[in-house]
Amino acid sequence: MDQENLSTVQSLSTNFDNCMTIGNPSSNDNAKNLLYSKPRQLTDDDCTKLELQDKRGLLSSFINAKLEKEAAANWDKFYKRNETRFFKDRHWTIREFSELLGLPENDSSITPAKKRLLLETGCGVGNFFYPLLESGLNLKVYACDFSARAIDLIKQHEQYDSENIVAFVADLTQESCLSPHIPERSIDLVTCVFVLSAISPSHHGFVAANVASVCHHGSVLLFRDYAVNDMAMIRFKPGSKISHRFYVRQDGTRAYYFTLEEVVKLFADYGFRCTEGGYLHRRTTNIKEGIDAPRVFLQAKFVYERP
Ligand SMILES: C[S@@+](CC[C@H](N)C(=O)[O-])C[C@H]1O[C@@H](n2cnc3c(N)ncnc32)[C@H](O)[C@@H]1O
């Protein structure tokens, strides 16, 4: 790792974050993660692969429009194939997002009797929020996804409890998609975990606007997603590039790779101030599959300051 680029924001310890491109990576629980202010630097080999991606040009606007139109259907098929087996439960979340604990000394309005309201955007089958509820956090969860099948799987989970979990189908790119399901400006915590990368960058502003519409002054937004120069971005083959840092996988789902600056600006435009953020560098190793690859994610925290 390039020490000159190192600007540690916070020292973190985490499990591996399961990824879309590598089936079942082994993890090193003792690995220390750091947040860096700069993304991973490209090797010469990476640069060659990125140049190759461009050789066949970008996908046509016709295909791009088709992918956009079929986005929900493609994720639905994904959950039909994989059901709850693909993503692993995310057990790193409390360690890295201590805001989830909502310590009462930081907020006098929080009492043991008062649940905080958490909105999980693009919740999939609940790998983020079910572990939080299991660990006893006093939360009421609003969980939305545009795959109806994912929402059905959430409702079939053994810990599903309709008092505590409001799971609903919503397309985050559609105006006012959240307000019919959520009391006005009631959400204390929002999570955007590997969801915005699945959405066209031209629609990210709509998602941020929807999220802002249900937040109150002081709400916290927690973000983790793919970062620029991640190994999975380099591995895309020619013919899978939609636009700058935006790709389509073989199953029709899409992946965008973020820079810190653009995430900070995206949410700032809708009233969220970034309190912490950086690139999370990891190495994924899987001896059986001969994989040893650099992964890089983007992690950031925001506070909503209602204009
Ligand atoms: C990579 S998965 C992440 C799931 C979950 N956040 C997790 O961490 O396990 C991305 C999810 O975003 C959902 N998604 C993609 N675009 C969406 C949109 N426009 N509106 C709502 N959900 C969307 C997909 O259906 C999928 O469940």
The ligand as an SDF file (V2000), in Angstrom:
LIG
                    3D

 27 29  0  0  0  0  0  0  0  0999 V2000
  -25.9260   -5.1990   -4.0260 C   0  0  0  0  0  0  0  0  0  0  0  0
  -27.5520   -5.3240   -3.4300 S   0  0  0  0  0  0  0  0  0  0  0  0
  -27.3520   -4.7890   -1.7490 C   0  0  0  0  0  0  0  0  0  0  0  0
  -28.4170   -5.2590   -0.8150 C   0  0  0  0  0  0  0  0  0  0  0  0
  -28.2830   -4.8060    0.6330 C   0  0  0  0  0  0  0  0  0  0  0  0
  -28.1870   -3.3600    0.7530 N   0  0  0  0  0  0  0  0  0  0  0  0
  -27.1080   -5.4620    1.3120 C   0  0  0  0  0  0  0  0  0  0  0  0
  -26.1730   -4.7610    1.6430 O   0  0  0  0  0  0  0  0  0  0  0  0
  -27.1370   -6.6730    1.4950 O   0  0  0  0  0  0  0  0  0  0  0  0
  -28.3300   -3.9100   -4.2220 C   0  0  0  0  0  0  0  0  0  0  0  0
  -29.7950   -3.8340   -3.9400 C   0  0  0  0  0  0  0  0  0  0  0  0
  -30.2940   -2.5940   -4.4310 O   0  0  0  0  0  0  0  0  0  0  0  0
  -31.5770   -2.8080   -4.9820 C   0  0  0  0  0  0  0  0  0  0  0  0
  -31.8570   -1.6990   -5.9180 N   0  0  0  0  0  0  0  0  0  0  0  0
  -31.1890   -1.4070   -7.0530 C   0  0  0  0  0  0  0  0  0  0  0  0
  -31.7360   -0.3350   -7.6520 N   0  0  0  0  0  0  0  0  0  0  0  0
  -32.7780    0.0660   -6.8810 C   0  0  0  0  0  0  0  0  0  0  0  0
  -33.7390    1.1050   -6.9730 C   0  0  0  0  0  0  0  0  0  0  0  0
  -33.7380    1.9590   -8.0060 N   0  0  0  0  0  0  0  0  0  0  0  0
  -34.6550    1.2280   -6.0010 N   0  0  0  0  0  0  0  0  0  0  0  0
  -34.6640    0.3570   -4.9540 C   0  0  0  0  0  0  0  0  0  0  0  0
  -33.7920   -0.6580   -4.8140 N   0  0  0  0  0  0  0  0  0  0  0  0
  -32.8500   -0.8080   -5.7630 C   0  0  0  0  0  0  0  0  0  0  0  0
  -31.4730   -4.1750   -5.6370 C   0  0  0  0  0  0  0  0  0  0  0  0
  -32.7180   -4.7900   -5.8560 O   0  0  0  0  0  0  0  0  0  0  0  0
  -30.6080   -4.9310   -4.6220 C   0  0  0  0  0  0  0  0  0  0  0  0
  -31.3980   -5.5960   -3.6800 O   0  0  0  0  0  0  0  0  0  0  0  0
  1  2  1  0
  2  3  1  0
  2 10  1  0
  3  4  1  0
  4  5  1  0
  5  6  1  0
  5  7  1  0
  7  8  2  0
  7  9  1  0
 10 11  1  0
 11 12  1  0
 11 26  1  0
 12 13  1  0
 13 14  1  0
 13 24  1  0
 14 15  1  0
 14 23  1  0
 15 16  2  0
 16 17  1  0
 17 18  1  0
 17 23  2  0
 18 19  1  0
 18 20  2  0
 20 21  1  0
 21 22  2  0
 22 23  1  0
 24 25  1  0
 24 26  1  0
 26 27  1  0
M  CHG  2   2   1   9  -1
M  END
$$$$
